[in-house]
Amino acid sequence: MAAPQPQAAAVSSAAGVSGPGSAGGPGSQQQPQPAQLVGSAQSGLLQQQQQDFDPVQRYKMLIPQLKESLQTLMKVAAQNLIQNTNIDNGQNSSDGPIQRFDKCLEEFYALCDQLELCLRLAHECLSQSCDSAKHSPTLVPTATKPDAVQPDSLPYPQYLAVIKAQISCAKDIHTALLDCANKVTGKTTAPSTGPGGSL
C-alpha cells in the first residue's frame, strides 16, 4: 500500500514545475507571433498605399496640414509686421530671430497645389466611373472576389468582346471622319490645280 505515495509525490512535483506557466502567472501572457506582426505590418502598408493612391484620402490627410500651415503663415506675418513697425519707429525689437515669411508662404502654396491635384484626380476618376457605368453598365466579376458575383454581372470573355466592339466602332468613326476631311480638302484644292485654275 506504500506504492501510491511516490506516484503522488511525482504528480505534485510535476504540477509544481508547470505551475507558474499554466496557473495564470506572469509567464501565461501570450507573446505576439511573427505571423501576426507580419500581418499587421502588411495591413499598415496596404492602408498607406491606399492613402497614397486614393485622392480623397490624400485630400483628407492634407487638410490638417493646410490649416496648420495657414496658422503658421498668419503668425509669422504678424511677427514680421510688428518687427518692421518697431524698426520704422526706431525701437529695438527684443524678440529673437523669426521665421521668413516667404518660406511659410511657399509651403502654404505647395500644400494648395497638392490639394488642387487631388481634387482634379478625384474629378477625373469620377468622370471615368460615370462613363464606365454609362457605356458598360453591367458589372465584371474580379478574380480576387469570386463570391461577389452578382446575377446580372458580365463574364470576362463577354466583357472583352464588348471592349473590342467599342474599339472597332471608335476606329470606324475615326476613319469616316478622316475620309470626310480628305474629301473636303480635296474638293477645295481641286479647282486651283485643275486646267482652269490658272486664269
Secondary structure, DSSP 8 states (H G I E B T S, - for coil): --THHHHHHHHHHHHHHSHHHHTTSGGGS----HHHHHHHHHHHHHHHHHHHH-HHHHHHHHHHHHHHHHHHHHHHHHHHHHHHHHHHTT----S-----HHHHHHHHHHHHHHHHHHHHHHHHHHHHHHHHHHH--S----TT-GGG--TT---HHHHHHHHHHHHHHHHHHHHHHHHHHHHHHHHHHHHHHSGGG--
